[in-house]
């Protein structure tokens, strides 16, 4: 079966005018140690499900937090904007972002990365999972099958309007903010970056 044949049918979404990816397998066996700020944590609360009380889960939309709280009730949920985080300098050991940058404008992404750098302790890591987006269609939808430690595999999807986003753009913004790149894994529709302050 070819990859294109594996594109899921999403009710109410026309695959002719919207770019829909085949299912993408994401397996998270670990997250960084210590205290973690997770940017864009609402919805599924993926990182908060793994890290529980070690996670300060930030999302600017209360509705997204409300949706995720039941899945990770031990996390510290905070309504805040990644462009102006309400935390002290060097407050967190590490940071994560799970398919969040795709919802930010390309203009705002560099400022959010600078804010994450600010709140990280020296030597802190920033782990990023996000979409590679390059389409002229109305929207881009990445469909995921997610496996977490000691949890049942589940499916979800994330969608956004037209934009260009890839690992090289992220890398450039990370380096400009002062991060070094420790690891990059690039797939057809998504990437993982581990950066260090």
DRENLORO-221279 format. One record per atom (N, C-alpha, C): residue in three letters; z, x, y. Coordinates in pm, whole numbers, plus 32768, in hexadecimal, padded with zeros to 4 digits. Each point is the difference from the previous one (the first is absolute). Example, Ala and Ser with C-alpha at 12.3 -4.5 7.8 and 13.67 -1.06 7.14 Angstrom:
ALA830C85277DC7
ALA80007FA78077
ALA8000805A8078
SER7FB87FDD8069
SER800680528077
SER80497FB3806D
This chain:
UNK800080567F89
UNK80007FAA8077
UNK80008059807C
UNK7FA57FEA805C
UNK7FFB80528079
UNK806F7FD6805F
UNK801E805C805F
UNK806A7FE58061
UNK7FE27F818050
UNK7F847FED8028
UNK7FDB7F8C8051
UNK80177F7D7FB5
UNK7FF580037F7A
UNK80187F867FB2
UNK80947FDD7FF8
UNK805580608022
UNK80907FEE7FF6
UNK803E7FCE8082
UNK7FAE7FD3805E
UNK80337FCE8080
UNK803C7F767FE9
UNK807F7FEE8025
UNK803F7F7F7FEA
UNK7FC87F92805A
UNK80067F887FCE
UNK7FD87F8C804F
UNK807B7FD0804B
UNK7FF980038085
UNK80707FD48052
UNK7FDB7F79803D
UNK804A7F977FDE
UNK7FDE7F7B8034
UNK7FF87FFF8099
UNK7F937FC88033
UNK7FEE7FF2808F
UNK7FCB807D8045
UNK7FE4806A7FB4
UNK7FCD807C803B
UNK7F74801A7FC9
UNK7F9F80078059
UNK7F7580177FDA
UNK7FE580957FF3
UNK7FDC802D7F89
UNK7FE8808F7FE9
UNK7F7F80308042
UNK7FAD7FA6802E
UNK7F8680288048
UNK8021802F808E
UNK80647FC2803E
UNK80228023808A
UNK80818053800B
UNK804680137F90
UNK807D804D7FFF
UNK7FF8806A7F93
UNK802D8079801E
UNK8003806B7F9D
UNK807F7FF27FAE
UNK7FF07FE67F7E
UNK80717FF27FA4
UNK7FF680717F9A
UNK806A804D7FEF
UNK7FFD806D7FA0
UNK801D7FCC7F74
UNK7FD6804B7F9B
UNK80327FE47F79
UNK8097801E7FFE
UNK80447FD37F98
UNK808F801F7FF3
UNK801680968004
UNK805F802A8051
UNK8026808C800A
UNK808B80107FC2
UNK800C805A7FA0
UNK808080177FBD
UNK805480618052
UNK80767FD38029
UNK805E80558048
UNK807F800A7FAB
UNK802480787FDA
UNK807880177FB2
UNK805E80568055
UNK80757FCA801C
UNK8064804B804D
UNK8074801F7FA1
UNK8005807C7FD5
UNK806B802C7FA7
UNK807A8034804B
UNK7FEA8027807D
UNK806D80358051
UNK7FE17FEB8093
UNK806980078050
UNK7FF580038091
UNK80578074802F
UNK7FF78027807F
UNK8053806F802D
UNK80957FE37FEF
UNK804F806A7FFE
UNK80927FF27FF3
UNK803F7FE28087
UNK80827FE47FFF
UNK804C7FED807B
UNK7FDF7F7F8048
UNK80237FFD8080
UNK7FE67F898052
UNK7F6C7FFC8025
UNK7FC77F887FFB
UNK7F707FEF8019
UNK7FEA7F918065
UNK7FAC801B8063
UNK7FCC7F958055
UNK7F777FDC7FC9
UNK7FED7F807FE0
UNK7F827FCF7FCA
UNK7FBC7FAB806A
UNK7F8D802C802F
UNK7FB87FBF806C
UNK7FA27F957FC8
UNK80057F87803B
UNK7FAB7F927FD0
UNK802E7FCD7F7A
UNK80827FF37FF1
UNK803E7FE97F7D
UNK7FFD7F707FCF
UNK7FD97FA38056
UNK80067F737FD9
UNK7F987FD97F99
UNK7FF87F7F7FE5
UNK7FA27FCE7F9B
UNK803780147F74
UNK7FD180647FBB
UNK802F801C7F78
UNK807E80577FFE
UNK8019804B806C
UNK807580588002
UNK7FFE80677F90
UNK7F8C803A7FE8
UNK7FEC80577F8D
UNK806380757FFD
UNK8009804B806D
UNK805880748002
UNK80927FD57FFA
UNK80217F948043
UNK808A7FCB7FFD
UNK80277FD37F74
UNK7FA07FCF7FB2
UNK801E7FDA7F75
UNK802980797FAE
UNK7FC88073801F
UNK801F807A7FB5
UNK808080418033
UNK801180078084
UNK806E804C803B
UNK807D7FB48023
UNK7FF87F7B8004
UNK80777FAE801B
UNK804880278080
UNK808280197FF6
UNK805580168076
UNK7FE08082804B
UNK7FB3805B7FC3
UNK7FD7807B8046
UNK7F947FE78068
UNK7FC57F897FFE
UNK7F8B7FE18052
UNK80277FB1807D
UNK7FD280318073
UNK7FFE7FB1807B
UNK7F717FCE800B
UNK7FEE7F817FE5
UNK7F7C7FC37FF5
UNK7FDB7FBF8084
UNK7F9A80358041
UNK7FD97FD68087
UNK7F7C7FB47FFB
UNK7FFD7F8D8042
UNK7F837FB78014
UNK800C7FB78085
UNK7F947FF38047
UNK80097FBD8083
UNK7FF87F687FF6
UNK7FE77FCD7F89
UNK7FF57F6F7FED
UNK80747FCC7FA9
UNK804F7FA98039
UNK80717FC67FB7
UNK7FD27FB87F82
UNK7F8F7FBB8007
UNK7FCD7FB77F8B
UNK7FE3805D7F8A
UNK7FCD8078801D
UNK7FE580617F96
UNK808380317FC1
UNK806580138054
UNK808380297FCE
UNK803D7F917FAB
UNK7FF77F85802F
UNK80377F8F7FB4
UNK7FC17FF77F76
UNK7F7E801B7FF9
UNK7FB87FFC7F80
UNK8031806D7FA0
UNK802280758037
UNK802380737FAD
UNK809480077FDB
UNK80577FC58050
UNK8091800F7FEB
UNK802F7FD77F75
UNK7FC77F967FC9
UNK802A7FD37F7B
UNK7FDD80667F94
UNK7F98804E8017
UNK7FD480637F9E
UNK805280808008
UNK804080178072
UNK804F807A8016
UNK80767FE2805B
UNK80617FB27FCF
UNK806D7FD48057
UNK805F806F802C
UNK800380717FBC
UNK805D806C8024
UNK7FCE80578072
UNK7F807FF98021
UNK7FC98051806D
UNK80377FD08086
UNK7FFF80588062
UNK80277FDF8089
UNK7F817FD68049
UNK7FEE7F7E8019
UNK7F867FCB803C
UNK800D7FFB8097
UNK7F9C80368047
UNK800480098092
UNK7F7A7FD2803A
UNK80067FA2805F
UNK7F897FD9804A
UNK7FEE80658071
UNK7F92804B7FFB
UNK7FE680668066
UNK7F6C80257FFD
UNK7FD280378070
UNK7F76802D800D
UNK7FFB80967FE5
UNK7FA4802B7FAC
UNK7FF2808E7FDC
UNK7FD980578077
UNK7FD37FC3806C
UNK7FDC804C8078
UNK807980278053
UNK80717FBE7FE7
UNK807B8019804D
UNK80787FE17FA6
UNK801B805A7FA2
UNK80697FE87F9C
UNK808A8009803E
UNK80587FA07FE2
UNK80857FFB803D
UNK806680587FB6
UNK7FDC807D7FE6
UNK8057805A7FB6
UNK800B80858049
UNK806980497FDF
UNK80198082803E
UNK7F9D80697FCC
UNK7FF0806A804C
UNK7FB280727FD3
UNK803F80367F80
UNK7FAD80277FA2
UNK802B80417F84
UNK80697FB07FB2
UNK7FEF7F7C7FFC
UNK80607FA87FBC
UNK7FE77FF37F6A
UNK7F8480107FD2
UNK7FDE7FE57F74
UNK7FD6807F7FB6
UNK802380047F7F
UNK7FD680717FAC
UNK7F6A80007FE9
UNK7FC77F897FE9
UNK7F727FF37FDD
UNK7FC87F7C8033
UNK7F7C7FF27FF7
UNK7FBC7F85802C
UNK7F917FDD7F9E
UNK7FDF7F7F7FFC
UNK7F937FCE7FAE
UNK7FB37F95804E
UNK7F857FEB7FD5
UNK7FAC7F958037
UNK7FA07FD67F91
UNK800B7F837FD4
UNK7FAF7FCD7F92
UNK7F9B7F9C8035
UNK7F84802C8011
UNK7F927FAC8030
UNK80247FB88082
UNK8034804D805F
UNK80277FCA8082
UNK7F9F8028806F
UNK7FD2807D7FFE
UNK7FA880318069
UNK7F827FAE8010
UNK7FD47FC27F95
UNK7F867FAF8006
UNK800E7F8A805F
UNK807E7FDA801E
UNK80187F90805C
UNK8010802E8091
UNK800780828016
UNK800E80358087
UNK7F7680208038
UNK7FF47FF58083
UNK7F82802A803D
UNK7FF880987FF7
UNK7F8680338003
UNK7FEF80917FFD
UNK803D8041807D
UNK800F7FB4806A
UNK80408031807A
UNK8097800E7FED
UNK803F7FA37FB5
UNK809180007FEE
UNK8032805D7F91
UNK7FAC801C7F9E
UNK802C804F7F8D
UNK803B80888027
UNK7FC1804E805B
UNK803C80818023
UNK808E7FF4803B
UNK80177F998052
UNK80867FEE803A
UNK80667FDD7F95
UNK7FDA7FB07F9E
UNK805F7FDD7F96
UNK8023807D7FAE
UNK7F9F80577FE8
UNK801A807C7FB6
UNK805D805B804F
UNK7FEE80068084
UNK805B804F8055
UNK808E7FC97FFB
UNK800D7F7D7FFB
UNK80857FC17FF7
UNK804280207F7A
UNK7FB47FFD7F97
UNK803680217F7C
UNK802D80927FFE
UNK7FB18057803A
UNK8025808D800A
UNK8085800E804B
UNK800E7FB6806C
UNK807980078053
UNK807E7FDA7FB2
UNK7FF97F987FAE
UNK80797FCE7FBC
UNK801E804A7F7E
UNK7FA5805B7FD7
UNK8016804D7F85
UNK8051807F801C
UNK805780217FA0
UNK8048807E8006
UNK7F9F80737FE4
UNK801E80798030
UNK7FAA80727FE0
UNK7FF2800F7F68
UNK7F8780187FD3
UNK7FE6800C7F71
UNK7FE77F7A7FBB
UNK800D7F93804B
UNK7FEB7F7B7FC7
UNK7F6F7FE87FDB
UNK7FEB7FB07F99
UNK7F797FE07FD3
UNK7FD87F738029
UNK7F7F7FEE8015
UNK7FC67F7F801F
UNK7F957FE57F96
UNK801A7F9B7FA9
UNK7FA57FDC7F94
UNK7FB17F84802C
UNK7F7C800A7FF8
UNK7FA67F968030
UNK7FA07FD67F92
UNK7FFB7F7F7FE7
UNK7F977FC37FAD
UNK7FB27FA6805F
UNK7F7C800B8004
UNK7FB57FA8805B
UNK7F6E7FF57FD5
UNK7FB97FA68040
UNK7F767FDF7FDD
UNK7F9B80598046
UNK7F94801A7FB8
UNK7F88803B803C
UNK7FA87F8A8026
UNK7FE77FF18080
UNK7FB67F8B8030
UNK7F84802F804D
UNK7F8D7FD17FD5
UNK7F83801A8045
UNK7FA07F917FD6
UNK80017F95804B
UNK7FAC7F8E7FDE
UNK7FCD7FBC807E
UNK7F8B7FC57FF7
UNK7FCC7FB2806F
UNK80157F6A7FE7
UNK80477FE07F95
UNK801C7F737FE2
UNK80747FCE8057
UNK80177F7E8001
UNK80657FC38056
UNK808C80367FE7
UNK801F801A7F80
UNK808580327FE0
UNK7FFB80597F85
UNK806D80487FEC
UNK801180597F8E
UNK807D7FD47FB6
UNK7FF57FEB7F7E
UNK80727FD67FAE
UNK800C805F7F8A
UNK807280447FF7
UNK801A80577F8E
UNK805C7FB37FA0
UNK7FD87FFC7F83
UNK804A7FB57F9A
UNK804880667FA7
UNK80837FF17FF5
UNK805380637FBB
UNK80467FC67F85
UNK801080557F9E
UNK80567FE77F8E
UNK806A806F8006
UNK807D7FD98018
UNK806A8060801F
UNK806580087F8F
UNK8020807C7FD9
UNK8066801A7F9C
UNK807080508042
UNK807A7FCB7FF6
UNK807780418037
UNK8062801E7F8F
UNK805980628013
UNK8062801E7F97
UNK80567F857FDD
UNK800C7FE47F81
UNK80577F967FCD
UNK7FE07F768039
UNK7F817FEA8027
UNK7FD57F7F8033
UNK7F827FD67FB4
UNK7FE77F807FFE
UNK7F867FCD7FC3
UNK7F8B8018805E
UNK7F8D80287FC9
UNK7F8780168051
UNK7FDF7F7F804A
UNK7FD2800E807B
UNK7FDA7F89804C
UNK7F84801D8054
UNK7FBD7F978026
UNK7F87800D8050
UNK80167FCC808D
UNK7FB9803B805D
UNK80047FD3808B
UNK7F8080308043
UNK7FED7FD8807B
UNK7F8C802D804B
UNK8023800A8093
UNK7FBB80598045
UNK801480138090
UNK7F787FFC8043
UNK7FF57FB7806D
UNK7F817FF38045
UNK800B80148095
UNK7F938030803B
UNK7FFA80148090
UNK7F717FEB802F
UNK7FF07FF68082
UNK7F7A7FF18039
UNK7FB480827FFF
UNK7F8C8000803F
UNK7FAC80768006
UNK804B80748040
UNK7FFB80737FC1
UNK8033807B803B
UNK7FD380747FA9
UNK800E80778036
UNK7FE480797FB5
UNK808580487FEB
UNK801E80217F84
UNK807B804A7FE2
UNK7FE980537F83
UNK802E807D8003
UNK7FF880547F8A
UNK806B806D8004
UNK8008804C7F96
UNK806780667FF4
UNK7FF080708066
UNK7F85801E802A
UNK7FEA806A8062
UNK80367FD98089
UNK7FF27F808025
UNK80397FD0807F
UNK8097800F7FFD
UNK803C7FD37F91
UNK8092800B7FF0
UNK802B80928008
UNK7FB980557FB7
UNK8023808F7FFD
UNK80018039808E
UNK7F997FE1804D
UNK7FF68030808A
UNK80787FD38053
UNK80247F807FF6
UNK80727FCC804E
UNK8084803F7FD2
UNK800E80147F7E
UNK807A803E7FCB
UNK800E808F8035
UNK7F95804C7FFB
UNK8004808A8031
UNK801D80058096
UNK7FC37FA5804D
UNK80177FFB8090
UNK80937FE18020
UNK80407FAF7FAC
UNK808D7FDC8016
UNK805F80717FDA
UNK7FCF80637FB3
UNK805580707FD8
UNK801B80097F6B
UNK7FCC7FA27FB2
UNK801280037F6F
UNK7FA6806B7FC2
UNK8028802F7F8B
UNK7FA6804E7FAA
UNK7FDC7FA67F8B
UNK7F8B80167FC6
UNK7FD27FAF7F8F
UNK802880477F80
UNK804F7FBE7FAD
UNK803080387F82
UNK7FA87FD87F8A
UNK7FC97F868007
UNK7FB17FCC7F8F
UNK7FA57F918032
UNK7F877FFA7FC8
UNK7FA37F91801B
UNK7FBD7FD97F7E
UNK80017F7E7FE3
UNK7FB77FC97F8E
UNK7FA17F978039
UNK7F8180107FE6
UNK7F9C7FA6803B
UNK7FB77FB67F91
UNK80007F7D800A
UNK7FB97FA87FA4
UNK7F907FBB804C
UNK7FB27FB07FBE
UNK7F8E7FBF8043
UNK802D7FA18070
UNK806B7FB37FE8
UNK80287F9B8061
UNK808A8019803E
UNK804780677FD4
UNK8085801A8038
UNK802180937FF1
UNK806B80278047
UNK802B808B7FFA
UNK809880088006
UNK803480737FD6
UNK808E801F8009
UNK800B80878046
UNK805980078064
UNK801B807E8045
UNK809580178003
UNK8027807C7FE2
UNK808B80298010
UNK8001806B806D
UNK80427FE0806F
UNK8008805A8071
UNK8091802B8014
UNK801580718042
UNK808780368013
UNK801580288090
UNK80777FE18034
UNK80248025808B
UNK802B80928003
